């Protein structure tokens, strides 16, 4: 039982360390909210201006497609503008096209029609153990894995997000 006491003590130390980290993150989150609030009006105005200038540019390009025959795009002030051919699509009804391929192109049907067979593991899970064994399926039982996670998932998500951001920031340095 002394090992269980050791684990309990380490869990308590881990919980305290997470509480300190949580407190510091809450202070940082509050500062972020304050900073955002102070700049929100200017940010919204800038975003609105970007949307407006984007629309104006799009309208001008659409009105003058002949300017983008060759080359199809140009770069002005670091902004690539012009036209691009969108990828085409094929429109068909598989219920009509598949029989038509089988009739009109029987030698090419294997390269034109995809046939896929997959085992449905959920359905196999509903079979008896003898039947599962007969069809060559081995059931591999799960293994115990270490679990270390706090019960309060909202704080966990916030901490994980901040730790991820911190890792990215440190990697950039």
VENUR-V176965 format. One record per pair of residues at least 24 apart in sequence whose ideal C-beta (glycine too) atoms are under 6 Angstrom apart, sorted by the first residue. I is the first residue (numbers start at 0). J is the second residue. D is the distance in whole Angstrom. If there is no record, write none. Layout:
i = {I:I}
j = {J:J}
d = {D:D}
//
This chain:
i = {21:24}
j = {154:161}
d = {6:5}
//
